[in-house]
Amino acid sequence: MVIKRRRFKQDQPLQERLCDEGQRLRAMATEMPVGAAKEAALEKARQMETASHVDEWLSSAGSQSPK
């Protein structure tokens, strides 16, 4: 039996999705009381921003593979 993978097309580019998720997490963290959950949300938001920057860097014209 062959298992089929679910595939779907993303509506937004990766960088936009990462940015949106980072902003959502930061907004959620501002409403949380000080504690571990707030710090975890802020850390995850920083990770999203870093991933967005790395994706931008990788897709820039300067990092194209040689032909």
N, C-alpha and C positions, 0 to 999 in steps of 0.2 A: 504494500500500500504506500503510495506517495503522499507525503504531507505537503499541502500547498501553503505557502507563506502568504500572509495578508499583506498586500502592498497598497499604498495610497500615495497620492501626489500631495505634496505640501503646498498650501496656499501662499505661504510667506517664505522668503529666503531665511536661511539659518541665522544670519546675523540679526535680522529683524526679530525673529522669535526669541533669540537669546536676550536681546535688549528689552523686549516687552516683559519677559519673565523676570529679569533683574529689577525692572521698575516696579513690577507687581510685588515682588518680595520686599523691596525697600518700603513701599507704601504699607504693606502688611506689618512690617517690623516697627514702623512709627507708632502704630496703635497698640503694640504689645507692651506689657510691663517689663521692666528690666529683669533679665534672667537668661538662662541658657537657651530658651526657645528663641528669644530675640536675637541673641548672638549667632545662633545657627542660621536664622533667616538672613541676617546681614552677611554672613560668610558665604552662603549660597548665592546671594546677589553679587558679591565680589567675584565669585567663580564664574558667574554668567557673563559679567563684564569682561573678565580676562579671556574667556573663551571667544567672545565676540571680537576682541582685539586680535587674538591669534588667527581667527578665521579671516579677518580683514587683511592681516599681514600675509597669510598664505595665498590669498587670492589676488594680491597686488601684482602689478606688472613686473616688478623687480624680482619676484621669486619664481618665474616661469622656468620650467625644465629646459635644458638645452636641446636643440634639434639636430 
